[in-house]
Amino acid sequence: MRPQKLLLIMAHPDDAEFCAGGLMTLWHQAGHRIKILCLTNGNAGHQTLAPQALAQRRHIEAQNAANLLGAELEIWPQDDGRLLPSIELREDLIAAIRSYKPDLMITHRTADYHPDHRATGQLVKDSIYLLQVPAIAGKQPPLTNLPPVLLAYDRFTDPRPMRMDWVIDTGQVQEQVIDLLACHASQVFEWLPSLSGKQASPLDRAWLKSFYQRRPAGVAATYKDRHGGLSSLRYAEAFEESDYGPRMEEHLRNFLNE
């Protein structure tokens, strides 16, 4: 089997780790390739740092995390909090996807809370069909095989709750996910605690573990409530299969038959 290429198209540096740190770790351990594409530079996510200094710091943090996964990293110079699903960015994204030729893509749902997340999800949705249209973004040849697209977990219910189409047990790689998140110190030890009023707590690895693991524990609990069984599932990541790409089952069959 040839190594499979995973492309995470996320709004900000650190979104990939929060949304799919376990999947990326397992993917890396299996010997496959990873690219993280951030559509903004994250220059607004801090309570004191100036935008330019923050963007530079977050690029270093994201690169440190990517290095743990042997992942390729690309961060676009768009301002954090100001991302729009424009035609220009759509064509840039189409070119980037064609250039990497991923076997699987992960992005945000368009029901997510953050406008940058919604814009990112919309850009990916709007790009998928056009990946195979030669007259669009014509400097890169069109793709002949479209990759499946999985949408990262969120808890929002408007316009509908997320479907848990694919659930991954991440219990065995929780420490590695904490390692990835700890690289993003400006976020996990500074910005996010300031939003949640946790400045008085000792902001160390133990705090980060407690803060983060509520998410994968909640995913596991929600999945068990909906579907029953899997009593041993403690930590999980869930993904919804996008209707805009090919089915995952078809992709997996093709992969296993190579």
N, C-alpha and C positions, 0 to 999 in steps of 0.2 A: 504494500500500500504506500502511495506517495504521501508525504506530510500534507495535512490539511491546513488551509489558511483561514484564520479567523480575523475578521475586521470588526472592531468596535467603533461605531460612529457616535460619539457622545458630545454633549454640549460643552463640558468643562473638564479641565484636568482634575482628576480624582473621581469623576462619575463612573468610569469603567471599573475602578476598584470597588466602589460601593455597590454597583449594580451586578458585577460579574467577576469579582475577585476570586471566588471559588472556582468558577468555570475556567477562568484564565489559568489558574494554578494547575488544575487537572489537565487542561489542554497542553500546557507547557510540559508537565511531567510525562505526558504521552508522546512527546517528541514532535508536536505540531508547531506551526508558526502563528504568530500573533502580531497584529498591528493595531495601535490605538490612535484614532484620529479625533482630535478635539476641535470643534468648530469655533470655539472662542478661546481667548487666552486667559480667562479667569481673573481679569484685572479689577473686578469690583468686589470680590469676596473677602473683605477684611475690614476690621473696624478702625484701623489706624494707618495702614500702609498706603502710600500713594500708588495710583494705578500702574505706572511704568515699573516701579520697584516690585510691586506684587506680581506682575506678569513675568518678570525675570525670575523671581523666586519660585513661582509655581512651575515654570518650565524646568528648573533644576529638580524640583521635587518630583515632578512627573517622570523625568528621565531616570531618576534614581529608582522609582517604582518599576518602570519599564525594564530597567536592567536586571531586576530580580527575576523577570519572566523571559529574558532574552527577546523582548518585544521591540518592534519598530515603533517609534513615536513621531507623530506629526501634529503640531498645534498651529491653527490658523490665527491670523492677527486681528480677528474680529473682537470688538469690545464685549466684555461680559455684560449681560443684561440688555443687550441691544441687537440680538440676533433676529433677523427676519428671513423668511423663506423666499428670497428673491430669485428671479430667473438666473441672475449672474452667479449666485452661490450654487444654485442647482446644477448649472453646467460645470462649475468647478468640482462639485462633488461627483458628478457623473464621470468626469475625467479621472478623479482620484480612485474611484472604485474600479474603473476599467484597468487602470494601471496596476493595481494590486491583484486583481482577479481573485477575489475571495471565494472560498467554498461555503462560508457562513458569515452572515452579518448580524450584529446586535445593535439596537438603538433604543431610544426612548419611545414610550407611547405618547400619542398626541393628547391624551387625557391627563398628563402629568401636571404637577402644580407649578412648575417653573416655566416662564415663557420661552426661555432658551431651550429647555427640554422639548417643549411642544414644537418649536420651530425646527429643531433638529429632526424630530420624528417626521414632521411634515416634509422636510427636504428629502429625507430618505424615501418616504412613500412616493413623492412626486418623481423621484429619480429611477425607480426600479424598472418600470416598463421601458423608459427611454434609454436604459443601458444597452438595449439591442437595436436602437434606431441610429443608423449611420450618419444621418444628416444633423444630429444633435451632438454638440461637443466633438466635432469631427476630427480633432487632432489625435484622439485615441480611438483605435478600432473598436467597434461594438462587441459586446459579449455575446457569445453564442449559447452559453449556459448560464442562466440567471441563478444566483445563490439564494437559498432560503434566508428569510429575515425573521429573527426573534426579537421580541419587544421586552425590555427589562421590566421587572416587577415594580408596581406601585400600588398603593392602597386606596386610590381614588375611585369613586363610584359614578361620577358624572362624565360622560353620558351612560356608562355602564361599568361594572367591576371588571377587573382584569381576569381573563381566563388563564388558568394554570395548565397550559398545554404540555409543558416540559418542566419537570422538577428534578433538580440535581441535589443529591445528598452531599453537603459540603462539610460534614462533621470532621472528617479526617484532615482537612486543610485549613481549619480555622486559624491556626497560628501563622500560617503563611499569608493569609488574608490580612491579619493584623500587621504583619511585617510590611505589606504593600501600603496599607493605609497610614502607617506610622511615617512613611516617607513624606506624606503630605502634611507636614507639621503645621504649616500656616493655617490649614483648615481644621484638622482634628484636634489640635492643642490650643488654637487661638480663636479662629473665627466661629466655628460651630459652637464651642462652649460659651462664647459671648452671647450667642442668640438664645441659648437654653438656660442662661443664668447660672452656669456651673463654674464660674470663675473661682469660687472659693474652694472647689474640690482640688485634690492633687491631680493635675492633668498629666498622668503618666500612662504607661502601657496598660496597666491594670484598669485604669479608668476608660481608656479607649476600647479595651476588650468588652467591658460592661456596656458602654455606649453603643458600640457597633452590633454586638451579638443579639441585641433585641430585635434587629431586623431579620436575620436568618432564622432566629427562633420563632418569630412571628409568622414567617413564611411557612415553616414546617407545621406550626400549629394550625394555620388556616387551611393548609392542604389536607391535613388529617381530619379537620372538622368537615370539610367538603366531601372528602372521598373515603374516609375511614381507613383502617389498616395502617401499615407502616408505623407501628408503635415505637420502633427504634429510631425513627427520624427525629433528630434534635435540631439540626441546622440545615437549611436548604436555600437554594436560589431557584426562583421560578421565572419562566418566560412564556410569553404568549406568541403563538405563531401568526405572523402577518398574512393576511389574505392576499397581499400584493405579490408575493413570491411563490416559488414552487413549494410543495409540501416537504416537510422534513423526512417523512418516511421514505419518499422517493429518493431523496438525496442520500440517505443512509444506505438504502439498497444499492444504489449505484456505487457508493464508496466501498461497500463490503465486497462488491463484485469486481473491483479493479484488480 
